[in-house]
Amino acid sequence: MRQSIDDIYQEHMQDIFRYLLSLCREHHLAEDLVQETFLRAYLYVENYKGEDVKPWLFRIAHNAFIDHYRKHKRTVVKEQGFFQRLFGKGHGTEQEVLLKSEVAEVMEVINSLNEQQAQAILLYDYHSFTYKEAADAIGVTDTYFKVLLYRARQKVRLIQGKENEKNE
């Protein structure tokens, strides 16, 4: 490994935190899982095959999240105002309110997808991974990842289209 674990931590900690926060939707749990991710990376550095470190870390983070989820066997649904807290407390302008509303709607739609489809959208569209990096992080082939992403986007469009019809 060319970089020290401290350098890797400094470079990727925020991305890993945001990814885990988008999965678990709990700030403190995401912080704990980030620490678990980097602990596992440190302990299993000999399994690192020299590929790009970012997908490897995201795979470890995903596995840490799954392990935590299996261990606790419960689903926590966050209230509608979760992303509103991310943009700050208090009343904002009309544009901020609309943005918060749109983010909440999009996350609600993404959370309704199956796990791999939600991961595909979050990794590729939100975290700007390449197809290869995202596929490695999820543990699928590049081709299958593209299929997942396509189907996830189709499902999002379908769900948003149905919601728009209800509102009209």
C-alpha positions as a printed Julia matrix, in Angstrom:
168×3 Matrix{Float64}:
   0.0    0.0     0.0
   1.58   3.26   -1.12
  -0.33   5.55    1.23
  -0.39   5.25    4.99
  -3.68   4.41    6.66
  -3.73   7.97    8.09
  -3.49   9.48    4.6
  -6.22   7.17    3.34
  -8.4    8.1     6.31
  -7.93  11.83    5.73
  -8.66  11.48    2.01
 -11.74   9.23    2.15
 -13.32   9.66    5.59
 -15.9   12.26    4.52
 -17.0   10.23    1.49
 -17.33   7.07    3.58
 -19.26   8.99    6.26
 -21.72  10.46    3.74
 -22.2    7.04    2.14
 -22.89   5.36    5.47
 -25.14   8.22    6.55
 -27.18   7.74    3.37
 -27.49   4.03    4.21
 -28.29   4.13    7.93
 -29.75   7.65    8.22
 -28.34   8.07   11.75
 -25.46  10.47   12.37
 -23.93   8.69   15.35
 -24.32   5.24   13.84
 -22.64   6.47   10.65
 -19.72   7.77   12.71
 -19.39   4.41   14.46
 -19.53   2.56   11.15
 -16.83   4.84    9.69
 -14.58   3.87   12.57
 -15.45   0.21   12.07
 -14.68   0.56    8.36
 -11.23   1.96    8.91
 -10.5   -0.53   11.69
 -11.35  -3.37    9.31
  -9.26  -1.76    6.58
  -6.32  -1.6     8.98
  -6.8   -5.19   10.16
  -7.27  -6.67    6.69
  -4.81  -4.57    4.72
  -3.09  -7.79    3.62
  -6.25  -8.7     1.64
  -5.93  -5.44   -0.3
  -4.99  -6.38   -3.86
  -3.58  -3.05   -4.94
  -6.66  -1.86   -6.81
  -8.08   1.6    -6.27
  -8.53   2.06   -2.53
 -11.84   3.98   -2.67
 -14.05   1.1    -3.95
 -12.29  -1.25   -1.51
 -13.15   1.08    1.4
 -16.74   1.49    0.23
 -17.07  -2.3     0.06
 -15.77  -2.58    3.62
 -18.19   0.19    4.69
 -21.11  -1.59    3.03
 -20.16  -4.86    4.73
 -19.89  -3.1     8.11
 -23.36  -1.62    7.57
 -24.81  -5.02    6.62
 -23.17  -6.65    9.64
 -24.63  -3.98   11.91
 -28.06  -4.31   10.32
 -28.05  -8.1    10.7
 -26.87  -7.83   14.27
 -29.64  -5.46   15.31
 -32.42  -6.81   13.06
 -34.48  -3.66   13.03
 -35.39  -1.02   10.52
 -35.44   2.61   11.53
 -37.5    4.92    9.36
 -36.5    8.54    9.65
 -39.03  11.31    9.78
 -39.59  13.6     6.81
 -37.46  16.38    8.28
 -34.19  14.4     8.29
 -32.62  16.13    5.3
 -33.99  19.47    6.41
 -31.69  19.24    9.44
 -28.75  18.63    7.1
 -29.34  21.99    5.45
 -29.47  23.84    8.76
 -32.04  24.73   11.35
 -34.41  27.6    11.18
 -36.49  29.01    8.38
 -34.85  29.6     5.03
 -35.82  31.15    1.8
 -38.48  29.72   -0.44
 -35.8   28.15   -2.64
 -34.25  26.33    0.33
 -37.65  24.99    1.35
 -38.29  23.7    -2.17
 -34.85  22.11   -2.31
 -35.38  20.4     1.04
 -38.73  19.1    -0.13
 -37.25  17.76   -3.37
 -34.37  16.05   -1.53
 -36.82  14.42    0.89
 -38.98  13.18   -1.99
 -36.0   11.78   -3.9
 -34.62  10.01   -0.82
 -38.05   8.56   -0.1
 -38.13   7.17   -3.64
 -34.56   5.83   -3.38
 -35.38   4.17   -0.06
 -38.29   2.38   -1.73
 -35.9    0.65   -4.18
 -34.3   -2.68   -3.44
 -30.91  -2.47   -1.73
 -28.68  -2.97   -4.78
 -30.62  -0.47   -6.89
 -30.47   2.14   -4.12
 -26.73   1.5    -3.76
 -26.24   1.89   -7.51
 -27.92   5.31   -7.58
 -26.17   6.54   -4.43
 -22.7    5.44   -5.53
 -22.88   6.53   -9.16
 -25.09   9.63   -9.07
 -24.48  10.98   -5.57
 -20.89   9.93   -4.86
 -19.71  10.25   -8.49
 -18.13   6.82   -8.69
 -17.2    5.39  -12.07
 -19.07   2.3   -13.23
 -16.08   0.14  -12.31
 -15.61   1.67   -8.84
 -19.3    1.37   -8.0
 -19.5   -2.2    -9.32
 -16.47  -3.14   -7.2
 -18.02  -1.49   -4.12
 -21.28  -3.44   -4.54
 -19.5   -6.62   -5.58
 -21.01  -7.09   -9.04
 -19.69  -6.98  -12.58
 -19.57  -3.69  -14.5
 -22.27  -4.9   -16.89
 -24.62  -5.97  -14.11
 -24.01  -2.65  -12.35
 -25.12  -0.78  -15.48
 -28.28  -2.91  -15.56
 -28.94  -2.16  -11.88
 -28.45   1.56  -12.42
 -30.7    1.61  -15.5
 -33.48  -0.3   -13.73
 -33.17   1.84  -10.62
 -33.48   5.04  -12.66
 -36.46   3.6   -14.52
 -38.15   2.75  -11.23
 -37.46   6.25   -9.85
 -38.99   7.83  -12.98
 -42.02   5.52  -12.73
 -42.59   6.3    -9.05
 -42.13  10.04   -9.57
 -44.48   9.9   -12.55
 -47.18   8.22  -10.46
 -46.73  10.82   -7.7
 -47.03  13.64  -10.23
 -50.26  12.12  -11.59
 -51.68  11.96   -8.05
 -50.82  15.62   -7.48
 -52.53  16.8   -10.67
